[in-house]
Amino acid sequence: MTSTTFDVNCRRCPRLADFLDDVRNDHPEYHARPVEPFGADDPDLLIVGLAPGMHGANATGRPFTGDFAGILLYNTLFEMGFSSKPESVSRTDGLQLKQCRITNAVKCLPPQNKPLPVEITTCNHYLKNEIAGLKQGAVILALGTIAHTAVLRTQGLKPSAYPFGHGQQHALPAGYWLLDSYHCSRYNTQTRRLTGPMFKAVFEQARGLLK
């Protein structure tokens, strides 16, 4: 994957760019810029989340690092052999991902964690370039409906033909697998919509597809 998949100075979405300017003023120690994908350069598994969290990736500059959602994600990655450590705390903690890369459908923190449809569409070209660099047979794990739809948009595919569902897997025409999971958010885990065993089972599916 090349640098064309990411631009830390991107300001294509005026609302998001202005919001990040305000966040940077309030929290000068935060990253408060577009958050770069993290992990292996030539991954077998690409994990796609929604967007950076205010006090998580937006603060640390690494996807799912410093927020509640990352606790289950990185622990599961470690259990399944995709991560060198079970916990991600900062960009300088030495954690390395193996055969795996993590990105987001929207690279910037959105107000109230809710990107507008036009912002998801505007940011989609970055995800499209990331997916275009994947090898045949790679698995794309979408965390939630928005990530699922964003992946399909990169391929010019209709969501009605590839419905989202936890544990659903779809063979995409370009030669990739799209695998779905509920997002590992605090809300989903605390309400038990997503449990640890459920999440681990999805990664076991991913391992199976990669074999």
N, C-alpha and C positions, 0 to 999 in steps of 0.2 A: 504494500500500500504506500502511496506517495503523499506528499504534503498537500496535494490538491484536494484531499478529502477533508481538510480542516483549515480554518482561518481564525486565529485568536483575536483578530481585529475586525471581524465581520460585524457590520452594522446594517445589514439588509432589512432588518425588521425594526422600524423606528421606535415602536412602543417598547420592545425588549431592550434596545440599545439605551434608550433614555432611562428605563427602569434600572439597568445595571449601573449607569452613571450615578443615580441616586443611591443605590446600594453601596457603591464604592465610596461615596462621600460619608455615608453613615458607618461603614465598616472598612476602613482603609487597609486593614490587615487581610481582608478576604480576597480571593482570586477575582471574583466579580467580573468575569469575562466569559466568552464562549468556552465550554469545557471540552478538552481534547479527548478523543477515544483513547482507551488504555488497554494494553496487552500485547499479544504476539503480533508480529508484522504479517505473518501468513497463517491466520488462524483456521482451524477446522470448525470452531464454534464461535459465532458472532452473537452476542447478547445485546438486544436493543431495548432500552428503557424508554421512559417518556421524556424527561427533562431533568436538569440539575435541581437539587433541593436547596433552599435558601441557606441553611446552616450545614449542609453536607457538601456535595460536589461544588456548589457555587463558592463555598468557603475554601475548600481544600484544593480544587482544581483537578480532582480525579473522580471519575464516575462512581457513584454509590459509596463514597468515602466520607465518613463523618456523620452520616445520618442513620436512622433506624433501619431503613430498607437494606442498607449494605450489610447489616449484621447477619441476616439469614443468607443473603447472596454469597458473601465471601466465605462463610462457614461451609456452605454447601459446595462451593467450588473447591475448597480444600478437601472436603470429604471425598469428592469425586475425582481428585487428582488433577484439577485444572489450575490450582493455585498453590504457591509455595508456603502460604501462611493462612490461618483461619480468620484473620482480622485485618482489615485495611484501615489505618488511622491517619496516614498522611502520604503525600507524594514521595516522601523521602524515607519511608519505612522499610524499603528493601523488598517489598512484596513483588513477586513476579507471577504472571499468568502463563500457563502452559497450554499451547494449542488453542487459546481462547482470547477473545478481545471483547471489550465492553464499550458500548456507545449509547447515544440517545437519539430519539427521533428529532428532538429539538435541542440544540446545543447550548442555549441560553436559559437562565432562570426566568420563568414567566411569573407575573404577578399572580398571587394566590395559587401557584402551581397549575395554572390553567392557560396553556397557550391557545391563541385564537386559531381557527382553521387556516387562515391565510398565512400565519406564522409557521404552522406545520408544513404547509405546501412550499413556502419559501425556503425552508431549511432542508427540504427533501433532497436537493441535489447533492448535498454532502453525503447523506446516507446512500444515495444511488451510486456515488463513486466508491464508497467503501464496499458495497456489495459487489460491484463490478470487479473488484480486486480479489474476490474469494475464489478458491479452487472449486472445481466441480465436485459435487457430493458434500459440500460444506453444509452445516446446520445453522440456521438463523433462528434464534430463540427470542420470540417477541413477548415482552412482559406487559401484558395488557392490550386492550383493544386498539388504542391509538397507535402504539408501536406496531401492532399487527397490520393495521391499515396503511401505515407509513411504509412498511416493507413492500406491501402489494403495490403501492403507488410507484415505487421505484421501478417496478417491473411492468407497469402499465396494465395491471390486472384488477378486475372488479372484486371488491370484498364479498359480493353476493355469491361469487363462485368459490370462495375460500373462506367460509364462515369461521369466526373466532370461537374457540372453546378450549377450556383448560385441558391440556393433554392432547389436543388435536394436532395432527401432523399433516402437512400438505406437500406434495411433490410439485415444485414450481417448474415451469417450462424451461427456464434457464439452466436447470441442473442442480438447483439447491433444494434443501428441505426447509420448510417453514414450520416451526414447532411453537405451540402457544402455551403460555402459562398466565395465571392471574399474577398481577404485579405483587412483588414482595413488600408492599407498603405496610406501614404501621396499622392502618385501618384494616387491611385484609388479613393480617396475621392475628391481630387482637380479636377480631370478630370470628376467627377460625374459618373464614372463607378459604384461606390458604394456610395449611399446616406445614411443618417441617417435612414430614414424610411425603406429603403431596408434592412439595417442591423438589425433593430429592428424586422422586419417581420420574419427574420430567427430565432431569439430567440423566437418569438411567436410560430414558428413551433416546436422548441425544447420543449417548454412548453407543446404544444399539444401532442407530442410524449411521453413525460414523464407521461402524464395523462393516 
